[in-house]
Amino acid sequence: MLGSGFDPGVTNVYTAYLKKHYLDEIHYLDIIDCNAGDHGLPFATNFNPEINIREVTANGRYWENGDWVETPPLSVNQLFDFPAEIGPKKIYMMYHEELESIVKHFPEIKRARFWMTFSDNYLKHLEVLGNVGMTGIEPIMFEGREIVPLQFLKALLPDPASLGPLTKGKTCIGCLIQGIKDGQPKTMFIYNVCDHQECYREVKSQAISYTTGVPAMIGAKMILEGKWKKPGVWNMEQHDPDPFMDDLNKYGLPWQVVDIDPSVIQD
């Protein structure tokens, strides 16, 4: 089961679930990923540093009116007020791969974007490392051998697996979706909140690993039980979302759906 993490993965299923149960059409989709955790270290990444830094430093990309629009890295941001005592956090627009399939399988979508939170400390370290060339991906010669700066940086940074006992706080990942129901506009937020310390007590990992691993297990379970099994290649959002959503509640990633004021996020 490829792509069965949280985003992509659960966010795709969230979208399908709202379309099935709450909306006749989806017009605007904003996937919002907040890690409000704190590990107390000067600089570290929550998953593979090479993948994480390449993702963050890439151009932003979003879908609007039938075409892709590119933006400079992290050049678009706004405040979003997260639930569960997380509160207002600055979110940055990025490119994320689940947008590709979601806009294909829900062709009525007029705009689809992905947002992620970053602390000022994280962004300042990343800026300095970029300025001195440490986030580069092209090989350079060093003392007679080729090295890739970003791979060398990865070797210096803390192992993400070591962050589990250090990280405190919560994550919140969800889909803010605007659409039409019975001819009337409707805006909803479907989301999960996960606590880093609770995850560590259960599985000895922080919430980033937990929110990735549990959906992968559920995706495999869907196949093994025959609930998601038909010929061909299928994306997460093409299956019946209900059994997957039931298992999220059962296996540690409970979700909520709330009506929301559409003005909470800017155009």
C-alpha positions as protocol buffer text, in pm:
chain_id: "A"
residue {
  index: 1
  type: MET
  ca { x: 0 y: 0 z: 0 }
}
residue {
  index: 2
  type: LEU
  ca { x: 190 y: 304 z: -129 }
}
residue {
  index: 3
  type: GLY
  ca { x: 97 y: 653 z: -16 }
}
residue {
  index: 4
  type: SER
  ca { x: -87 y: 530 z: 293 }
}
residue {
  index: 5
  type: GLY
  ca { x: 66 y: 767 z: 547 }
}
residue {
  index: 6
  type: PHE
  ca { x: -112 y: 1069 z: 683 }
}
residue {
  index: 7
  type: ASP
  ca { x: -40 y: 1322 z: 409 }
}
residue {
  index: 8
  type: PRO
  ca { x: -59 y: 1172 z: 155 }
}
residue {
  index: 9
  type: GLY
  ca { x: -291 y: 900 z: 276 }
}
residue {
  index: 10
  type: VAL
  ca { x: -537 y: 1002 z: 545 }
}
residue {
  index: 11
  type: THR
  ca { x: -581 y: 1345 z: 388 }
}
residue {
  index: 12
  type: ASN
  ca { x: -690 y: 1177 z: 64 }
}
residue {
  index: 13
  type: VAL
  ca { x: -942 y: 966 z: 255 }
}
residue {
  index: 14
  type: TYR
  ca { x: -1062 y: 1270 z: 452 }
}
residue {
  index: 15
  type: THR
  ca { x: -1142 y: 1439 z: 122 }
}
residue {
  index: 16
  type: ALA
  ca { x: -1335 y: 1138 z: -6 }
}
residue {
  index: 17
  type: TYR
  ca { x: -1521 y: 1108 z: 325 }
}
residue {
  index: 18
  type: LEU
  ca { x: -1643 y: 1469 z: 322 }
}
residue {
  index: 19
  type: LYS
  ca { x: -1748 y: 1435 z: -41 }
}
residue {
  index: 20
  type: LYS
  ca { x: -1941 y: 1116 z: 35 }
}
residue {
  index: 21
  type: HIS
  ca { x: -2120 y: 1232 z: 349 }
}
residue {
  index: 22
  type: TYR
  ca { x: -2126 y: 1611 z: 364 }
}
residue {
  index: 23
  type: LEU
  ca { x: -2085 y: 1777 z: 23 }
}
residue {
  index: 24
  type: ASP
  ca { x: -2228 y: 1749 z: -325 }
}
residue {
  index: 25
  type: GLU
  ca { x: -1925 y: 1924 z: -474 }
}
residue {
  index: 26
  type: ILE
  ca { x: -1581 y: 2022 z: -345 }
}
residue {
  index: 27
  type: HIS
  ca { x: -1463 y: 2359 z: -472 }
}
residue {
  index: 28
  type: TYR
  ca { x: -1167 y: 2453 z: -250 }
}
residue {
  index: 29
  type: LEU
  ca { x: -930 y: 2222 z: -64 }
}
residue {
  index: 30
  type: ASP
  ca { x: -661 y: 2330 z: 182 }
}
residue {
  index: 31
  type: ILE
  ca { x: -460 y: 2051 z: 344 }
}
residue {
  index: 32
  type: ILE
  ca { x: -302 y: 2187 z: 663 }
}
residue {
  index: 33
  type: ASP
  ca { x: -23 y: 2010 z: 854 }
}
residue {
  index: 34
  type: CYS
  ca { x: 86 y: 2148 z: 1192 }
}
residue {
  index: 35
  type: ASN
  ca { x: 359 y: 2007 z: 1412 }
}
residue {
  index: 36
  type: ALA
  ca { x: 345 y: 2213 z: 1731 }
}
residue {
  index: 37
  type: GLY
  ca { x: 594 y: 1986 z: 1904 }
}
residue {
  index: 38
  type: ASP
  ca { x: 921 y: 2099 z: 2061 }
}
residue {
  index: 39
  type: HIS
  ca { x: 1226 y: 1873 z: 2103 }
}
residue {
  index: 40
  type: GLY
  ca { x: 1446 y: 2138 z: 2265 }
}
residue {
  index: 41
  type: LEU
  ca { x: 1732 y: 2093 z: 2019 }
}
residue {
  index: 42
  type: PRO
  ca { x: 1882 y: 2382 z: 1816 }
}
residue {
  index: 43
  type: PHE
  ca { x: 1791 y: 2220 z: 1482 }
}
residue {
  index: 44
  type: ALA
  ca { x: 1656 y: 1879 z: 1385 }
}
residue {
  index: 45
  type: THR
  ca { x: 1411 y: 1731 z: 1137 }
}
residue {
  index: 46
  type: ASN
  ca { x: 1123 y: 1501 z: 1231 }
}
residue {
  index: 47
  type: PHE
  ca { x: 1192 y: 1259 z: 947 }
}
residue {
  index: 48
  type: ASN
  ca { x: 1475 y: 1189 z: 700 }
}
residue {
  index: 49
  type: PRO
  ca { x: 1667 y: 1521 z: 692 }
}
residue {
  index: 50
  type: GLU
  ca { x: 1753 y: 1491 z: 323 }
}
residue {
  index: 51
  type: ILE
  ca { x: 1389 y: 1441 z: 217 }
}
residue {
  index: 52
  type: ASN
  ca { x: 1260 y: 1699 z: 466 }
}
residue {
  index: 53
  type: ILE
  ca { x: 1497 y: 1978 z: 361 }
}
residue {
  index: 54
  type: ARG
  ca { x: 1456 y: 1911 z: -12 }
}
residue {
  index: 55
  type: GLU
  ca { x: 1079 y: 1927 z: 31 }
}
residue {
  index: 56
  type: VAL
  ca { x: 1088 y: 2253 z: 224 }
}
residue {
  index: 57
  type: THR
  ca { x: 1334 y: 2429 z: -8 }
}
residue {
  index: 58
  type: ALA
  ca { x: 1148 y: 2334 z: -328 }
}
residue {
  index: 59
  type: ASN
  ca { x: 913 y: 2573 z: -508 }
}
residue {
  index: 60
  type: GLY
  ca { x: 555 y: 2581 z: -386 }
}
residue {
  index: 61
  type: ARG
  ca { x: 295 y: 2448 z: -628 }
}
residue {
  index: 62
  type: TYR
  ca { x: -84 y: 2454 z: -613 }
}
residue {
  index: 63
  type: TRP
  ca { x: -381 y: 2380 z: -838 }
}
residue {
  index: 64
  type: GLU
  ca { x: -609 y: 2659 z: -951 }
}
residue {
  index: 65
  type: ASN
  ca { x: -865 y: 2679 z: -1231 }
}
residue {
  index: 66
  type: GLY
  ca { x: -736 y: 2376 z: -1419 }
}
residue {
  index: 67
  type: ASP
  ca { x: -363 y: 2450 z: -1403 }
}
residue {
  index: 68
  type: TRP
  ca { x: -63 y: 2436 z: -1172 }
}
residue {
  index: 69
  type: VAL
  ca { x: 78 y: 2758 z: -1028 }
}
residue {
  index: 70
  type: GLU
  ca { x: 435 y: 2776 z: -891 }
}
residue {
  index: 71
  type: THR
  ca { x: 558 y: 3006 z: -614 }
}
residue {
  index: 72
  type: PRO
  ca { x: 906 y: 3065 z: -467 }
}
residue {
  index: 73
  type: PRO
  ca { x: 981 y: 2841 z: -165 }
}
residue {
  index: 74
  type: LEU
  ca { x: 781 y: 2937 z: 146 }
}
residue {
  index: 75
  type: SER
  ca { x: 688 y: 3273 z: -8 }
}
residue {
  index: 76
  type: VAL
  ca { x: 315 y: 3244 z: 76 }
}
residue {
  index: 77
  type: ASN
  ca { x: 209 y: 3224 z: 440 }
}
residue {
  index: 78
  type: GLN
  ca { x: -73 y: 3319 z: 675 }
}
residue {
  index: 79
  type: LEU
  ca { x: -194 y: 3256 z: 1030 }
}
residue {
  index: 80
  type: PHE
  ca { x: -428 y: 2966 z: 1107 }
}
residue {
  index: 81
  type: ASP
  ca { x: -591 y: 2909 z: 1445 }
}
residue {
  index: 82
  type: PHE
  ca { x: -554 y: 2539 z: 1528 }
}
residue {
  index: 83
  type: PRO
  ca { x: -778 y: 2349 z: 1772 }
}
residue {
  index: 84
  type: ALA
  ca { x: -684 y: 2158 z: 2090 }
}
residue {
  index: 85
  type: GLU
  ca { x: -501 y: 2445 z: 2261 }
}
residue {
  index: 86
  type: ILE
  ca { x: -244 y: 2463 z: 1979 }
}
residue {
  index: 87
  type: GLY
  ca { x: -369 y: 2808 z: 1883 }
}
residue {
  index: 88
  type: PRO
  ca { x: -256 y: 3040 z: 1602 }
}
residue {
  index: 89
  type: LYS
  ca { x: 43 y: 2924 z: 1397 }
}
residue {
  index: 90
  type: LYS
  ca { x: 194 y: 3056 z: 1076 }
}
residue {
  index: 91
  type: ILE
  ca { x: 137 y: 2814 z: 788 }
}
residue {
  index: 92
  type: TYR
  ca { x: 345 y: 2810 z: 468 }
}
residue {
  index: 93
  type: MET
  ca { x: 223 y: 2696 z: 129 }
}
residue {
  index: 94
  type: MET
  ca { x: 424 y: 2411 z: -26 }
}
residue {
  index: 95
  type: TYR
  ca { x: 393 y: 2146 z: -292 }
}
residue {
  index: 96
  type: HIS
  ca { x: 273 y: 1804 z: -180 }
}
residue {
  index: 97
  type: GLU
  ca { x: 210 y: 1506 z: -400 }
}
residue {
  index: 98
  type: GLU
  ca { x: -142 y: 1414 z: -289 }
}
residue {
  index: 99
  type: LEU
  ca { x: -272 y: 1723 z: -467 }
}
residue {
  index: 100
  type: GLU
  ca { x: -190 y: 1554 z: -798 }
}
residue {
  index: 101
  type: SER
  ca { x: -433 y: 1267 z: -759 }
}
residue {
  index: 102
  type: ILE
  ca { x: -700 y: 1448 z: -558 }
}
residue {
  index: 103
  type: VAL
  ca { x: -761 y: 1711 z: -828 }
}
residue {
  index: 104
  type: LYS
  ca { x: -774 y: 1432 z: -1086 }
}
residue {
  index: 105
  type: HIS
  ca { x: -1035 y: 1228 z: -901 }
}
residue {
  index: 106
  type: PHE
  ca { x: -1240 y: 1530 z: -786 }
}
residue {
  index: 107
  type: PRO
  ca { x: -1236 y: 1735 z: -1107 }
}
residue {
  index: 108
  type: GLU
  ca { x: -1484 y: 1990 z: -970 }
}
residue {
  index: 109
  type: ILE
  ca { x: -1208 y: 2129 z: -742 }
}
residue {
  index: 110
  type: LYS
  ca { x: -1125 y: 2486 z: -839 }
}
residue {
  index: 111
  type: ARG
  ca { x: -826 y: 2525 z: -609 }
}
residue {
  index: 112
  type: ALA
  ca { x: -618 y: 2284 z: -401 }
}
residue {
  index: 113
  type: ARG
  ca { x: -328 y: 2383 z: -176 }
}
residue {
  index: 114
  type: PHE
  ca { x: -103 y: 2231 z: 89 }
}
residue {
  index: 115
  type: TRP
  ca { x: 23 y: 2415 z: 398 }
}
residue {
  index: 116
  type: MET
  ca { x: 272 y: 2329 z: 673 }
}
residue {
  index: 117
  type: THR
  ca { x: 389 y: 2502 z: 991 }
}
residue {
  index: 118
  type: PHE
  ca { x: 753 y: 2583 z: 1067 }
}
residue {
  index: 119
  type: SER
  ca { x: 900 y: 2761 z: 1368 }
}
residue {
  index: 120
  type: ASP
  ca { x: 1100 y: 3079 z: 1317 }
}
residue {
  index: 121
  type: ASN
  ca { x: 1399 y: 2895 z: 1466 }
}
residue {
  index: 122
  type: TYR
  ca { x: 1373 y: 2615 z: 1208 }
}
residue {
  index: 123
  type: LEU
  ca { x: 1346 y: 2859 z: 919 }
}
residue {
  index: 124
  type: LYS
  ca { x: 1640 y: 3071 z: 1039 }
}
residue {
  index: 125
  type: HIS
  ca { x: 1867 y: 2766 z: 1065 }
}
residue {
  index: 126
  type: LEU
  ca { x: 1752 y: 2651 z: 723 }
}
residue {
  index: 127
  type: GLU
  ca { x: 1822 y: 2996 z: 576 }
}
residue {
  index: 128
  type: VAL
  ca { x: 2176 y: 3003 z: 716 }
}
residue {
  index: 129
  type: LEU
  ca { x: 2251 y: 2648 z: 604 }
}
residue {
  index: 130
  type: GLY
  ca { x: 2123 y: 2733 z: 258 }
}
residue {
  index: 131
  type: ASN
  ca { x: 2330 y: 3051 z: 241 }
}
residue {
  index: 132
  type: VAL
  ca { x: 2652 y: 2859 z: 309 }
}
residue {
  index: 133
  type: GLY
  ca { x: 2564 y: 2582 z: 64 }
}
residue {
  index: 134
  type: MET
  ca { x: 2492 y: 2302 z: 310 }
}
residue {
  index: 135
  type: THR
  ca { x: 2149 y: 2225 z: 162 }
}
residue {
  index: 136
  type: GLY
  ca { x: 2291 y: 2177 z: -190 }
}
residue {
  index: 137
  type: ILE
  ca { x: 2221 y: 1852 z: -373 }
}
residue {
  index: 138
  type: GLU
  ca { x: 2493 y: 1877 z: -640 }
}
residue {
  index: 139
  type: PRO
  ca { x: 2819 y: 1690 z: -562 }
}
residue {
  index: 140
  type: ILE
  ca { x: 3127 y: 1893 z: -476 }
}
residue {
  index: 141
  type: MET
  ca { x: 3491 y: 1787 z: -444 }
}
residue {
  index: 142
  type: PHE
  ca { x: 3624 y: 1773 z: -87 }
}
residue {
  index: 143
  type: GLU
  ca { x: 3973 y: 1645 z: -12 }
}
residue {
  index: 144
  type: GLY
  ca { x: 3986 y: 1441 z: -328 }
}
residue {
  index: 145
  type: ARG
  ca { x: 3640 y: 1285 z: -314 }
}
residue {
  index: 146
  type: GLU
  ca { x: 3288 y: 1382 z: -412 }
}
residue {
  index: 147
  type: ILE
  ca { x: 3035 y: 1462 z: -141 }
}
residue {
  index: 148
  type: VAL
  ca { x: 2679 y: 1593 z: -156 }
}
residue {
  index: 149
  type: PRO
  ca { x: 2645 y: 1879 z: 96 }
}
residue {
  index: 150
  type: LEU
  ca { x: 2293 y: 1785 z: 200 }
}
residue {
  index: 151
  type: GLN
  ca { x: 2395 y: 1424 z: 261 }
}
residue {
  index: 152
  type: PHE
  ca { x: 2689 y: 1543 z: 472 }
}
residue {
  index: 153
  type: LEU
  ca { x: 2451 y: 1767 z: 670 }
}
residue {
  index: 154
  type: LYS
  ca { x: 2222 y: 1468 z: 724 }
}
residue {
  index: 155
  type: ALA
  ca { x: 2511 y: 1283 z: 889 }
}
residue {
  index: 156
  type: LEU
  ca { x: 2561 y: 1573 z: 1132 }
}
residue {
  index: 157
  type: LEU
  ca { x: 2198 y: 1623 z: 1234 }
}
residue {
  index: 158
  type: PRO
  ca { x: 2021 y: 1428 z: 1510 }
}
residue {
  index: 159
  type: ASP
  ca { x: 1867 y: 1099 z: 1404 }
}
residue {
  index: 160
  type: PRO
  ca { x: 1490 y: 1160 z: 1385 }
}
residue {
  index: 161
  type: ALA
  ca { x: 1438 y: 835 z: 1578 }
}
residue {
  index: 162
  type: SER
  ca { x: 1619 y: 993 z: 1875 }
}
residue {
  index: 163
  type: LEU
  ca { x: 1360 y: 1270 z: 1908 }
}
residue {
  index: 164
  type: GLY
  ca { x: 1085 y: 1051 z: 2055 }
}
residue {
  index: 165
  type: PRO
  ca { x: 1165 y: 1091 z: 2426 }
}
residue {
  index: 166
  type: LEU
  ca { x: 1247 y: 1461 z: 2381 }
}
residue {
  index: 167
  type: THR
  ca { x: 944 y: 1588 z: 2191 }
}
residue {
  index: 168
  type: LYS
  ca { x: 651 y: 1750 z: 2368 }
}
residue {
  index: 169
  type: GLY
  ca { x: 337 y: 1905 z: 2224 }
}
residue {
  index: 170
  type: LYS
  ca { x: 87 y: 1807 z: 1958 }
}
residue {
  index: 171
  type: THR
  ca { x: 31 y: 1769 z: 1588 }
}
residue {
  index: 172
  type: CYS
  ca { x: -282 y: 1867 z: 1398 }
}
residue {
  index: 173
  type: ILE
  ca { x: -334 y: 1757 z: 1038 }
}
residue {
  index: 174
  type: GLY
  ca { x: -655 y: 1811 z: 849 }
}
residue {
  index: 175
  type: CYS
  ca { x: -845 y: 1919 z: 541 }
}
residue {
  index: 176
  type: LEU
  ca { x: -1029 y: 2249 z: 523 }
}
residue {
  index: 177
  type: ILE
  ca { x: -1282 y: 2201 z: 246 }
}
residue {
  index: 178
  type: GLN
  ca { x: -1529 y: 2446 z: 94 }
}
residue {
  index: 179
  type: GLY
  ca { x: -1806 y: 2324 z: -132 }
}
residue {
  index: 180
  type: ILE
  ca { x: -2176 y: 2301 z: -201 }
}
residue {
  index: 181
  type: LYS
  ca { x: -2446 y: 2100 z: -24 }
}
residue {
  index: 182
  type: ASP
  ca { x: -2807 y: 2117 z: -148 }
}
residue {
  index: 183
  type: GLY
  ca { x: -2722 y: 2431 z: -342 }
}
residue {
  index: 184
  type: GLN
  ca { x: -2580 y: 2612 z: -36 }
}
residue {
  index: 185
  type: PRO
  ca { x: -2212 y: 2691 z: 40 }
}
residue {
  index: 186
  type: LYS
  ca { x: -2059 y: 2484 z: 318 }
}
residue {
  index: 187
  type: THR
  ca { x: -1712 y: 2491 z: 476 }
}
residue {
  index: 188
  type: MET
  ca { x: -1581 y: 2209 z: 695 }
}
residue {
  index: 189
  type: PHE
  ca { x: -1260 y: 2115 z: 874 }
}
residue {
  index: 190
  type: ILE
  ca { x: -1183 y: 1747 z: 929 }
}
residue {
  index: 191
  type: TYR
  ca { x: -874 y: 1680 z: 1138 }
}
residue {
  index: 192
  type: ASN
  ca { x: -679 y: 1471 z: 1388 }
}
residue {
  index: 193
  type: VAL
  ca { x: -483 y: 1591 z: 1689 }
}
residue {
  index: 194
  type: CYS
  ca { x: -201 y: 1369 z: 1813 }
}
residue {
  index: 195
  type: ASP
  ca { x: 11 y: 1410 z: 2127 }
}
residue {
  index: 196
  type: HIS
  ca { x: 386 y: 1342 z: 2096 }
}
residue {
  index: 197
  type: GLN
  ca { x: 429 y: 1214 z: 2452 }
}
residue {
  index: 198
  type: GLU
  ca { x: 126 y: 988 z: 2436 }
}
residue {
  index: 199
  type: CYS
  ca { x: 263 y: 836 z: 2116 }
}
residue {
  index: 200
  type: TYR
  ca { x: 601 y: 778 z: 2280 }
}
residue {
  index: 201
  type: ARG
  ca { x: 441 y: 607 z: 2578 }
}
residue {
  index: 202
  type: GLU
  ca { x: 255 y: 372 z: 2344 }
}
residue {
  index: 203
  type: VAL
  ca { x: 510 y: 288 z: 2075 }
}
residue {
  index: 204
  type: LYS
  ca { x: 839 y: 464 z: 2172 }
}
residue {
  index: 205
  type: SER
  ca { x: 813 y: 706 z: 1879 }
}
residue {
  index: 206
  type: GLN
  ca { x: 700 y: 1065 z: 1843 }
}
residue {
  index: 207
  type: ALA
  ca { x: 377 y: 1164 z: 1670 }
}
residue {
  index: 208
  type: ILE
  ca { x: 528 y: 1214 z: 1323 }
}
residue {
  index: 209
  type: SER
  ca { x: 615 y: 844 z: 1310 }
}
residue {
  index: 210
  type: TYR
  ca { x: 285 y: 746 z: 1472 }
}
residue {
  index: 211
  type: THR
  ca { x: 69 y: 940 z: 1228 }
}
residue {
  index: 212
  type: THR
  ca { x: 262 y: 785 z: 939 }
}
residue {
  index: 213
  type: GLY
  ca { x: 277 y: 426 z: 1062 }
}
residue {
  index: 214
  type: VAL
  ca { x: -78 y: 373 z: 1185 }
}
residue {
  index: 215
  type: PRO
  ca { x: -241 y: 467 z: 850 }
}
residue {
  index: 216
  type: ALA
  ca { x: 3 y: 237 z: 668 }
}
residue {
  index: 217
  type: MET
  ca { x: -111 y: -47 z: 891 }
}
residue {
  index: 218
  type: ILE
  ca { x: -477 y: 38 z: 827 }
}
residue {
  index: 219
  type: GLY
  ca { x: -418 y: 56 z: 451 }
}
residue {
  index: 220
  type: ALA
  ca { x: -264 y: -292 z: 459 }
}
residue {
  index: 221
  type: LYS
  ca { x: -554 y: -412 z: 673 }
}
residue {
  index: 222
  type: MET
  ca { x: -803 y: -281 z: 415 }
}
residue {
  index: 223
  type: ILE
  ca { x: -634 y: -496 z: 148 }
}
residue {
  index: 224
  type: LEU
  ca { x: -600 y: -806 z: 366 }
}
residue {
  index: 225
  type: GLU
  ca { x: -967 y: -789 z: 465 }
}
residue {
  index: 226
  type: GLY
  ca { x: -1073 y: -739 z: 103 }
}
residue {
  index: 227
  type: LYS
  ca { x: -1236 y: -403 z: 173 }
}
residue {
  index: 228
  type: TRP
  ca { x: -998 y: -223 z: -62 }
}
residue {
  index: 229
  type: LYS
  ca { x: -917 y: -483 z: -321 }
}
residue {
  index: 230
  type: LYS
  ca { x: -1003 y: -465 z: -689 }
}
residue {
  index: 231
  type: PRO
  ca { x: -805 y: -510 z: -1013 }
}
residue {
  index: 232
  type: GLY
  ca { x: -572 y: -232 z: -1120 }
}
residue {
  index: 233
  type: VAL
  ca { x: -392 y: 55 z: -949 }
}
residue {
  index: 234
  type: TRP
  ca { x: -593 y: 285 z: -725 }
}
residue {
  index: 235
  type: ASN
  ca { x: -531 y: 592 z: -514 }
}
residue {
  index: 236
  type: MET
  ca { x: -648 y: 617 z: -154 }
}
residue {
  index: 237
  type: GLU
  ca { x: -934 y: 855 z: -232 }
}
residue {
  index: 238
  type: GLN
  ca { x: -1083 y: 618 z: -491 }
}
residue {
  index: 239
  type: HIS
  ca { x: -1187 y: 361 z: -229 }
}
residue {
  index: 240
  type: ASP
  ca { x: -1482 y: 363 z: 7 }
}
residue {
  index: 241
  type: PRO
  ca { x: -1354 y: 586 z: 289 }
}
residue {
  index: 242
  type: ASP
  ca { x: -1581 y: 450 z: 562 }
}
residue {
  index: 243
  type: PRO
  ca { x: -1394 y: 138 z: 679 }
}
residue {
  index: 244
  type: PHE
  ca { x: -1062 y: 324 z: 682 }
}
residue {
  index: 245
  type: MET
  ca { x: -1215 y: 611 z: 877 }
}
residue {
  index: 246
  type: ASP
  ca { x: -1366 y: 368 z: 1128 }
}
residue {
  index: 247
  type: ASP
  ca { x: -1026 y: 213 z: 1187 }
}
residue {
  index: 248
  type: LEU
  ca { x: -860 y: 551 z: 1238 }
}
residue {
  index: 249
  type: ASN
  ca { x: -1089 y: 596 z: 1539 }
}
residue {
  index: 250
  type: LYS
  ca { x: -1021 y: 240 z: 1655 }
}
residue {
  index: 251
  type: TYR
  ca { x: -641 y: 245 z: 1627 }
}
residue {
  index: 252
  type: GLY
  ca { x: -535 y: 572 z: 1784 }
}
residue {
  index: 253
  type: LEU
  ca { x: -600 y: 849 z: 1530 }
}
residue {
  index: 254
  type: PRO
  ca { x: -950 y: 977 z: 1614 }
}
residue {
  index: 255
  type: TRP
  ca { x: -1082 y: 1252 z: 1389 }
}
residue {
  index: 256
  type: GLN
  ca { x: -1337 y: 1529 z: 1413 }
}
residue {
  index: 257
  type: VAL
  ca { x: -1549 y: 1715 z: 1158 }
}
residue {
  index: 258
  type: VAL
  ca { x: -1659 y: 2071 z: 1234 }
}
residue {
  index: 259
  type: ASP
  ca { x: -1836 y: 2345 z: 1044 }
}
residue {
  index: 260
  type: ILE
  ca { x: -1609 y: 2645 z: 1010 }
}
residue {
  index: 261
  type: ASP
  ca { x: -1614 y: 3006 z: 897 }
}
residue {
  index: 262
  type: PRO
  ca { x: -1465 y: 3018 z: 544 }
}
residue {
  index: 263
  type: SER
  ca { x: -1285 y: 3343 z: 628 }
}
residue {
  index: 264
  type: VAL
  ca { x: -1035 y: 3156 z: 850 }
}
residue {
  index: 265
  type: ILE
  ca { x: -810 y: 3104 z: 549 }
}
residue {
  index: 266
  type: GLN
  ca { x: -720 y: 3362 z: 289 }
}
residue {
  index: 267
  type: ASP
  ca { x: -767 y: 3335 z: -86 }
}
